[in-house]
Each structure stands twice: as structure tokens, then as C-alpha cells.
């Protein structure tokens, strides 16, 4: 956690609320509010904290003082764009872990990644930048999760399985041991991935089958 910089959650809608709630649960003293590009949220209060401004406002703040940003955006591609903007502005992307998550000491978490409540991540797993490991997800040993990927609530990844950059493993979906999902792919809710899924496709079902390209 950052100790000196003012901290903002970028995104004040549903996913941003969950990220903010983690910072509150962690008693992060430097968390002062939200940033959101939606005009209708300007000046609003979310979880008792203000929406301070939009991205342009944050850029101006970053020019005046050190700032840190927790990524509160669920869409993988938009989250990547925002992360790149924040980096260009000199803002630090913080990694956020809920206090009830169980994360092995040998796990590597990339900057800007968020680990939600009741998650388990086992030894020697590697999580990229800006990823989401969502509520009650299970990530076993030696798993690889790419940058800006999303493991949805209650999803499970078996040992040495892989989820590619910008891909999403849907709610309650499973990747079995040693199997991989490529980059920019989506696996539907409740699917069971028993063989490798390539880049840029939508797959769902039990077992998961490719239904279309993205």
C-alpha cells in the first residue's frame, strides 16, 4: 500500500465500489475519493466519499502532487486504457488485496491488480498488471493470469492453468489443471475448460466449446 500519496479509485460504479470497500476494509488512510469520466457522477458521493473529478482533473492533480490510483473499472479493455493514461500522467497504480483473501507469499501480483474478498491464490502463481481476481475465486498453484485479465466471482483455475492477457473467465467457470485460455477471449459463466482455448474467441458450455470469434 502507498503511505504518502493521495489515493483515488478510478471508477465510481459497481466495480469501483467494491474496490473502494477493500481500501476501507484495509483502513487505508490516504484513500480520499473517486475519479470517474461520467458527467452525471461529478460531485456525487459514493460510500460516503466524493467523486472528485474526471480523468482530466486527475491529470492536473498528478502534475501538482503525487497521486496513486486503484483501478475500479470492470471492462478489461477500458481498464487497460485508463491504466496507460494514469501511468503517462505519473500516477502510481496500486495493488489492492482484501484482508480476507489468502495469497501465498510466493505469489507475484502485478501493479494495479485487485484481489477481492475470500479469494485463494496458491504458491508460485503469477498475476499480471491490472488484473482482477474477483470474489471467492480460487487460483491454484503455478497459475498464470495475464495483464488486465479477469477471473470472475467463484471461478476456479486448476494448478498450472493459464488465462491470457485481456481475457475473462466467467462467473463459476473452471479451467482444469494445465489447460490454458488465450488472449482476448471470453469463457462463459459456468463453463468447464478441459482443453486449450485459442486467442480471441467466446467459449461456453460443459465442456467449453468455441462458439464465435471476437
Helices and strands as residue ranges (DSSP letters): E 6-10, H 14-25, E 31-35, G 39-41, E 45-46, E 49-53, H 55-64, E 67-71, H 76-89, E 92-93, E 96-97, E 102-103, E 108-109, E 114-115, E 120-121, E 126-127, E 132-133, E 138-139, E 144-145, E 150-151, E 156-157, E 162-163, E 168-169, E 174-175, E 180-181, E 186-187, E 192-193, E 201-204, E 209-213
